[in-house]
Amino acid sequence: MNREEKYILRSWASDFGIKLSGSQVHLLGIHLDELWQWNKRMNLTGLSSRQGIIEELLIDSLIPSTFLPETCSVLDVGSGAGFPAIPLKICRADLSFHLMEANSKKVSFLKQVIRLTMLQGIKVMRGRIEKDKGLLQHEGYHVITARALAHLSQTLTWCAPCLISGGMIVNFQGRRFEHALKESADVMKRERLFLHKSIPYTLPGKDSPRHVLIFKKY
């Protein structure tokens, strides 16, 4: 990550109330650089510019960081290229992460980034949440994150059984989030979930608003 990219990242993060240290920016840069190299051989993100990755993936992933509880266990489902899990782990070193990803090449990428960044308290598992729950910790997780995994109702159906009572599911939605919520009402009732917080935001250079939805299990 060059000097201009570091400045852009810190400036935009600051706009969202997220203060990044020099070491955190350095580690985020390692993630970005490695992703950029791997993207030349296989399509991990669908984005064709480094600035696009910073805007739409790095910044987006950090939005929930100030809303997560301290020193808790986090399951990231469908981790893909590591968003939001790796940026969140870099920003919140106190959290313990399990990353679940079905694609073997993406699993290899995630493990490589973790080696390069030397992050501790983070583990990658190859599997699908709908059929490989035996890979997960039996006591459940305090937080489950899911970005672009499936329709909201399906995401909640898969994730809620892996959540402890009082835990939260963090999901990323676009401007039509209210429609997705209405379609998920029955699932929320069945899985004992309620919408705890909706965090609206607009990414740099974008007109369409986004929302981080935080569900709690009672």
Residue, then its C-alpha position, 0 to 999 in steps of 0.5 A: m500500500n503506497r503513501e496515498e492509499k494509506y492517507i485515503l484509508r485513514s482519512w475515510a476511516s476517520d470520517f466514520g469515527i474509526k481511528l487507525s494506528g500506523s501498524q493497523v494501516h500497515l497490516l491492512g496494506i498487506h491484506l490489500d497487496e496480497l489480494w491485488q496479487w492473487n486477483k491477477r490469477m483468480n477473481l477473488t473480489g470482482l473489483s478491478s482497482r485498488q481504490g475500489i477495494i479500499e472503498e468498497l471492501l476495507i472501509d465497508s468491513l470496518i464499519p461495525s468495529t466500534f459496535l462489537p463487544e470486547t474480548c468475544s468470539v466471532l464467526d465469519v461465514g462465507s469469508g471469501a477474500g477475508f471481508p469483513a473478518i480480516p480488517l475487523k481482526i486487525c482493527r479489533a485485536d481483542l476479538s477471537f475469529h473463526l473464518m468459514e469458507a467453502n472454496s479451497k483457493k480462497v481458504s489458501f488465500l486467507k491462510q496466506v494473509i494470516r501468515l503474512t500479517m502474523l495475526q493471532g487468535i484467528k483460524v480458517m476452516r473449510g466448510r459450509i455453515e449449513k452442513d459443517k456445523g461440527l467444525l464450529q465451537h460447540e458452545g456457540y459464538h458471541v458474534i457472527t458476521a456475514r457479508a454477501l452470504a445469501h438472502l437475509s432470511q437464509t443467512l439468519t436461518w443458518c447463523a442463529p443456531c450457532l449464536i449464544s443467547g444474547g449474541m449478535i449477528v452482523n449483516f451488511q445490506g443495501r438500500r432495500f434492507e427494509h424489504a429484506l427485513k419484512e421477508s425475514a420476519d418469520v425467521m426472526k421470530r422462529e430463531r428468537l432474533f430482534l433487530h438491535k441496531s441499524i447503522p446507515y452509511t454511504l461509502p466514498g464516491k457512492d450515492s446509494p446508502r448501505h446499512v449494517l444490521i445488528f440482530k440480537k438473540y434473546 
